[in-house]
Amino acid sequence: METYLPQDRVLELIRLCWYNGLILNQLQKDPEGTKFLERFRVESLNGIGFDSWNQGSIMMSLYGLFVLPKEYWRLKLRNGQKMLDEEIDKLIFGFLPANFRIDKYFKIVHESSVGDNVQRLRHLRNSIAHGNISLDGNLFVFSSYSQIWDAAQNMYPLRQKMTSDMIRLTSFIQDFGQYFINTLENSASES
């Protein structure tokens, strides 16, 4: 990504992913939006049915809010300043207010060590970036693994596993995205 997209374009992509998620979710809820989607389905898709806010659109929004920002900060800080991933994570996730709790949106199923919001969000981002997500009915399962191979068990050990349903993920995307977009726009105006 660093080779092809300048910093301001990455910021636009992040905004686009968040706005797209908000629009699709709102279209699904709003009576006028459902009429629009029905017309689109009949006129443009030959009657094929779909939900605008579905697992795919949720994943796109999550990717835009979690994976692209790391690339944005890498581009922003590339001018000779070397930063560890943990430091970039604090920049990305450190903007959240103290009362923002990830366990409001996700059920923590497994943690190899107790983590704070930043650590949990970092593992969530890694799960999204590496495609370690599975769907179990309406439940999203996010798994993050260690980068150190465990030869005795012949696997990468699980570090964190969280689950969430579409309703809580929708709230998470809206709430997290609002804080995040405001922070990104403030940092872009300071550049």
Buried (B, 14 or more C-beta within 10 A) or exposed (E): BEEEBEBEEBBBBBBBBBBBBBBBBEBBEEEEBEEEBEEEBEEEEEEEEEEBBEBEBBBBBBBBBBBBBBBBBBBBBEEEEEBEEEBBBBBBBEBBEEEBEBEEBBEBEEBBEEBEBBBBBBBBBBBBBEEBBEEEEEEBBBBBBEEEEEEEEEEBEBBBBBBBBBEBBBBBBBBBBEBBBEBBEEBBEEE
